[in-house]
């Protein structure tokens, strides 16, 4: 029984790590990202922050998607 639960526990652990690391990246780096004046306009900085946040979200979703595919392939065995 424990052998069947370990992959699910691993997925939950990875999901929590992704949430914590995503929070640190968003609020620690992306939110405080302000290049020197004159390099990028304030609108450009805002757009860059949105794009970086969206890229982080896409990476997060892809990691969880691949973990789900891995779990489904591992748990469903061929019947032949």
ZADO-1210 file (C-alpha; in nm, 4 decimals, padded with zeros to 6 digits):
<atoms>
<atom x="00.0000" y="00.0000" z="00.0000" code="UNK" pos="1"/>
<atom x="00.2808" y="00.2387" z="00.0840" code="UNK" pos="2"/>
<atom x="00.4384" y="00.1680" z="-00.2537" code="UNK" pos="3"/>
<atom x="00.1215" y="00.2949" z="-00.4221" code="UNK" pos="4"/>
<atom x="00.1132" y="00.6086" z="-00.2069" code="UNK" pos="5"/>
<atom x="00.4756" y="00.7143" z="-00.2549" code="UNK" pos="6"/>
<atom x="00.4275" y="00.8594" z="-00.6073" code="UNK" pos="7"/>
<atom x="00.1271" y="01.0611" z="-00.4881" code="UNK" pos="8"/>
<atom x="00.3217" y="01.1866" z="-00.1876" code="UNK" pos="9"/>
<atom x="00.6065" y="01.2839" z="-00.4226" code="UNK" pos="10"/>
<atom x="00.3663" y="01.4750" z="-00.6486" code="UNK" pos="11"/>
<atom x="00.2203" y="01.6631" z="-00.3513" code="UNK" pos="12"/>
<atom x="00.5718" y="01.7401" z="-00.2241" code="UNK" pos="13"/>
<atom x="00.6801" y="01.8723" z="-00.5643" code="UNK" pos="14"/>
<atom x="00.3618" y="02.0788" z="-00.5906" code="UNK" pos="15"/>
<atom x="00.4334" y="02.2415" z="-00.2532" code="UNK" pos="16"/>
<atom x="00.7920" y="02.3089" z="-00.3560" code="UNK" pos="17"/>
<atom x="00.6645" y="02.4717" z="-00.6752" code="UNK" pos="18"/>
<atom x="00.4208" y="02.6885" z="-00.4819" code="UNK" pos="19"/>
<atom x="00.6875" y="02.8000" z="-00.2352" code="UNK" pos="20"/>
<atom x="00.9540" y="02.8613" z="-00.4981" code="UNK" pos="21"/>
<atom x="00.7034" y="03.0400" z="-00.7228" code="UNK" pos="22"/>
<atom x="00.6055" y="03.2682" z="-00.4361" code="UNK" pos="23"/>
<atom x="00.9684" y="03.3498" z="-00.3640" code="UNK" pos="24"/>
<atom x="01.0448" y="03.4134" z="-00.7307" code="UNK" pos="25"/>
<atom x="00.7377" y="03.6318" z="-00.7874" code="UNK" pos="26"/>
<atom x="00.7511" y="03.8392" z="-00.4693" code="UNK" pos="27"/>
<atom x="01.1262" y="03.8263" z="-00.4163" code="UNK" pos="28"/>
<atom x="01.2539" y="03.8896" z="-00.7662" code="UNK" pos="29"/>
<atom x="00.9877" y="03.9758" z="-01.0238" code="UNK" pos="30"/>
<atom x="00.7936" y="04.2230" z="-00.8079" code="UNK" pos="31"/>
<atom x="01.1130" y="04.4032" z="-00.7047" code="UNK" pos="32"/>
<atom x="01.2576" y="04.4087" z="-01.0558" code="UNK" pos="33"/>
<atom x="01.3165" y="04.7736" z="-01.1446" code="UNK" pos="34"/>
<atom x="01.5902" y="04.8459" z="-01.3976" code="UNK" pos="35"/>
<atom x="01.7595" y="05.1841" z="-01.4042" code="UNK" pos="36"/>
<atom x="01.5554" y="05.4781" z="-01.5312" code="UNK" pos="37"/>
<atom x="01.5833" y="05.5386" z="-01.9025" code="UNK" pos="38"/>
<atom x="01.6562" y="05.1792" z="-02.0016" code="UNK" pos="39"/>
<atom x="01.2941" y="05.0666" z="-02.0119" code="UNK" pos="40"/>
<atom x="00.9832" y="05.2787" z="-01.9705" code="UNK" pos="41"/>
<atom x="00.7543" y="05.2093" z="-01.6721" code="UNK" pos="42"/>
<atom x="00.5059" y="05.0483" z="-01.9113" code="UNK" pos="43"/>
<atom x="00.7820" y="04.8252" z="-02.0470" code="UNK" pos="44"/>
<atom x="00.8788" y="04.7199" z="-01.6943" code="UNK" pos="45"/>
<atom x="00.5149" y="04.6372" z="-01.6165" code="UNK" pos="46"/>
<atom x="00.4811" y="04.4325" z="-01.9347" code="UNK" pos="47"/>
<atom x="00.8093" y="04.2535" z="-01.8615" code="UNK" pos="48"/>
<atom x="00.6888" y="04.1644" z="-01.5109" code="UNK" pos="49"/>
<atom x="00.3644" y="04.0236" z="-01.6508" code="UNK" pos="50"/>
<atom x="00.5522" y="03.8211" z="-01.9127" code="UNK" pos="51"/>
<atom x="00.7965" y="03.6830" z="-01.6541" code="UNK" pos="52"/>
<atom x="00.5090" y="03.5885" z="-01.4241" code="UNK" pos="53"/>
<atom x="00.3243" y="03.4213" z="-01.7103" code="UNK" pos="54"/>
<atom x="00.6355" y="03.2253" z="-01.8103" code="UNK" pos="55"/>
<atom x="00.6724" y="03.1087" z="-01.4522" code="UNK" pos="56"/>
<atom x="00.3071" y="02.9994" z="-01.4488" code="UNK" pos="57"/>
<atom x="00.3470" y="02.8094" z="-01.7764" code="UNK" pos="58"/>
<atom x="00.6585" y="02.6340" z="-01.6445" code="UNK" pos="59"/>
<atom x="00.4719" y="02.5443" z="-01.3251" code="UNK" pos="60"/>
<atom x="00.1763" y="02.4009" z="-01.5175" code="UNK" pos="61"/>
<atom x="00.4050" y="02.2022" z="-01.7502" code="UNK" pos="62"/>
<atom x="00.5933" y="02.0485" z="-01.4572" code="UNK" pos="63"/>
<atom x="00.2672" y="01.9424" z="-01.2920" code="UNK" pos="64"/>
<atom x="00.1352" y="01.8113" z="-01.6250" code="UNK" pos="65"/>
<atom x="00.4434" y="01.5941" z="-01.6804" code="UNK" pos="66"/>
<atom x="00.4237" y="01.4667" z="-01.3232" code="UNK" pos="67"/>
<atom x="00.0611" y="01.3695" z="-01.3849" code="UNK" pos="68"/>
<atom x="00.1474" y="01.1925" z="-01.7107" code="UNK" pos="69"/>
<atom x="00.4304" y="01.0087" z="-01.5330" code="UNK" pos="70"/>
<atom x="00.1981" y="00.8970" z="-01.2540" code="UNK" pos="71"/>
<atom x="-00.0774" y="00.7816" z="-01.4902" code="UNK" pos="72"/>
<atom x="00.1650" y="00.5829" z="-01.7060" code="UNK" pos="73"/>
<atom x="00.3215" y="00.4304" z="-01.3970" code="UNK" pos="74"/>
<atom x="-00.0048" y="00.3373" z="-01.2284" code="UNK" pos="75"/>
<atom x="-00.1911" y="00.2024" z="-01.5314" code="UNK" pos="76"/>
<atom x="-00.0287" y="-00.1199" z="-01.6348" code="UNK" pos="77"/>
<atom x="-00.1055" y="-00.3042" z="-01.9622" code="UNK" pos="78"/>
<atom x="-00.3589" y="-00.5841" z="-01.9249" code="UNK" pos="79"/>
<atom x="-00.1901" y="-00.8210" z="-02.1714" code="UNK" pos="80"/>
</atoms>
